[in-house]
Amino acid sequence: MRVESAAETPVSRREAGKAERRRRIIHAARDLIRETGNAGLSMRALAARAGVSLATPYNLFGSKRAILLSVLDDIREYLDRFNQLRAIDPLERLFGALDICIDFYVADPEFYRTIWAALFDPSDEFRSQIFNSRRAAFWEGLVNDAAKAGVIAPEVDTRLLFKALDRSFGATMLDWVTGELNHDQLGPAIRHAYALILKGAASPDWRGPLEARILQSQAAMLQPGHA
């Protein structure tokens, strides 16, 4: 047992060292994006902030884009929080998923505004890496679940409905990035748009709950300092 422990210790120390350097690089990248308002990242500045050599980020991640995607690895935390949602109602789950997104954004607005500004650049390959099929499948799946539960009228195409919701989300995020909406206005604005679109697509029995959501978000948007 001692021989195995002695043999494994240098390996485990090396791996622990790599993990620590990765953590420092990711933390430094997030800080730089937040401070500079630029998702492009200077690798030289990143290495200096993380306290590593210029070659280390490339050796550990392979590319600048890989580092940026690692910075955005909060998807795991997002899914953990989503899986803890206790709502059985598919409409509650859809809005619950939306609320978790909003919580992330308003908790670190400088960082996420910069990220979304990069996503609005169609020439940036970063956009295609974030807006991928897995993301679409997750949100479209929530819409399909609502349709199966009778929330959505049977004649409504759920894929087109998902696209309409996603466009409204993007348009609202653009207003937030450009400063048209402040942090307090972001959540009510997104919920209001979702509720309006879903009410138009809803079966009669579900229009009442959606009407209540419209009025609730509308009241928040019309508070002094929000409108």
Stockholm file with secondary structure:
# STOCKHOLM 1.0

chainA/1-227         MRVESAAETPVSRREAGKAERRRRIIHAARDLIRETGNAGLSMRALAARAGVSLATPYNLFGSKRAILLSVLDDIREYLDRFNQLRAIDPLERLFGALDICIDFYVADPEFYRTIWAALFDPSDEFRSQIFNSRRAAFWEGLVNDAAKAGVIAPEVDTRLLFKALDRSFGATMLDWVTGELNHDQLGPAIRHAYALILKGAASPDWRGPLEARILQSQAAMLQPGHA
#=GR chainA/1-227 SS CHHHHHHHHHHHHHHHHHHHHHHHHHHHHHHHHHHHSCTTCCHHHHHHHHTSCTHHHHHHHSSHHHHHHHHTTTHHHHHHHHHTCCCCSHHHHHHHHHHHHHHHHHHSHHHHHHHHHHHTCTTCHHHHHHSCHHHHHHHHHHHHHHHHTTCBCTTSCHHHHHHHHHHHHHHHHHHHHTTSSCHHHHHHHHHHHHHHHHHHHBCHHHHHHHHHHHHHHHHHHTSTTTC
#=GC SS_cons         CHHHHHHHHHHHHHHHHHHHHHHHHHHHHHHHHHHHSCTTCCHHHHHHHHTSCTHHHHHHHSSHHHHHHHHTTTHHHHHHHHHTCCCCSHHHHHHHHHHHHHHHHHHSHHHHHHHHHHHTCTTCHHHHHHSCHHHHHHHHHHHHHHHHTTCBCTTSCHHHHHHHHHHHHHHHHHHHHTTSSCHHHHHHHHHHHHHHHHHHHBCHHHHHHHHHHHHHHHHHHTSTTTC
//
